[in-house]
Amino acid sequence: MSNTKPIRIALAGAGAFGEKHLDGLKLIPGVEITSVISRTGAQAAAVAAKYGAGHSGTELSEALERDDVDAVILCTPTQMHAAQAIACMDAGKHVQVEIPLCDAWADAEAVVAKQQATGLTCMVGHTRRFNPSHQYIHTLIAAGEFAVQQMDVQTYFFRRRNINAKGEARSWTDHLLWHHAAHTVDLFAYQAGRIVAANALAGPLHPELGIAMDMSIQLKAESGAICTLSLSFNNDGPLGTFFRYIGDTETYIARYDDLFNGKEQAIDVSHVAISMNGIELQDREFISAIREGRESNSSVGQVLDCYRVLGALEKQLA
């Protein structure tokens, strides 16, 4: 694709996370939002008006039929991701799928096969690869200045009702394993090497939602590094994901885009990338990969192994 032509984007799923992508995209030169698709026409129209998109609707197929759409960002319910990603590529559109790619290993394999057949950019929103905090550590690892011995990770939310990040009712049910664990499973492999052992335990199922509200996962990488991941939808306290990297030379604590040493002293990561916003950086990578005709960081091929591990853990839990 020409480096001068604008990249024209359709966003599907204009909820809390969809708007985070739109906020990031408006900061990237040469990007136009041309279509917004959401569950209700009113929501799609309101978000389209806010971000200057000329088209809005309720069906992804409407955007895929348009010749003013080059690429799609999917922020739709997890259960739709794989089929919708395949539909985008079938329509000749590049696609970025918000995490998780799928909730079944066979679906992950199908998306990779479609990407290989079409050669289109297909990227998965594994934002941790792009947060300046984790990028800073990845650079140290690549330079041989730091090696992970252990990652200790806590992913905590208070979600005893089915609500999204804005506190609004959700039309679908979130999942600790396939969504929230996916962030850490992929990041651990990215920082420490391919995962060779994985174990999981799940707490009681929620009586209405039918999902485990608490989970514990252990991982080991081929490098010998280990990871302990605790996840909860029951935690009535500080929310989010907190990463402690215990290494051979230093201890680091990462909280989204911010980084601290083991003594809780802030580390300046403002020089790591063009922005301090991991989602904007993720979207910049998507646009750059399309323009340059190259594989993106967090491409579906690169993150496939994460879903192999999640599939194996699901079998264990069953």
C-alpha positions, 0 to 999 in steps of 0.5 A: 500500500502507498505510504501517502494514501490514508489508511481507512479504518472501520471499527466494530464494537464501539464500547469502552475499549473501542473508544480507546482505539479511536482515541489512539487512531486520531493521533496517528497521521494518515489514518481515517475512521470511515465506518463504525459498527456497533450492537445498536444503531444509536450507539454506532451513530453517536460514536461515528459522529464523535470521531468523524466517520461517515458511515455507521451500522449494526452489521460488520458485513456493511463495513466489509462491503465498503470500498472506503475501508482498508482495515478493520479493528474488532472490539466485539465480544470474544466469541465472535473474534475468530469468525469475524477476523476470517470474514475481514480477510475474506473481504480483502481487509487487514484486521486487528483483533482485540485480545483474545483472538478466540476461545478455542484452539481450533479457531486460532489455527483457522485464523492463522491458516486464513492469514497465511492464505491471504497474506493480509496483516492480521494482528492480535491486541496483545497490548502488553507487548506495546506498553512502554513499561514492558518494552523497556524490559524487553529491550534490556532482555534483547541486549542481554542485560536482564534475564527473567527468573520469575514473573509474579502477576496479579490480574484483579477485577471486581466483576460479580455482575456482567459489566464492562470497563465503563460499568455498563451492562455487557451482552457477553460474558468475559473469561479469566482464562481466554481473555485475561490470562492471555495477556500474561501467557503471551507476555511471559513467552515474549520476555522469557521464551517458549512455554514448556509447562503449564498448570491451572486451578480454578475456583468455584463457578459463578451461579449465574455467569457460569464462569470461574471467578478465581484462577491460579496459573503456573508457567515455565519457559524453556529458559527455565524462568517461571511465572505465577499468575493469580486472577480474580473477578472477586477482588474488591480492591485495586483493579488491573494487572500488576507484574513483578519481574524478578531477574538476575540483575534487578526487580521491576514492577510494571503497572500498565504503561508505568514502571518501578524498581523493586523499591517502588521508585519510578523509572522514566520510560517516556523515551521508550516510544513515541507515546506513553499509551500502549493502545495507541502504540499497538495501533501505530504498529498495525498501521505501520505494518500495513503501510510497509507490507511486513509482519506486525509485532503481535501478529496472529502467527507470533501469538499463536503459541499463547492460544496453544497453552490456553487450550491445554490449560482449558483441557486441564481444568475440564 
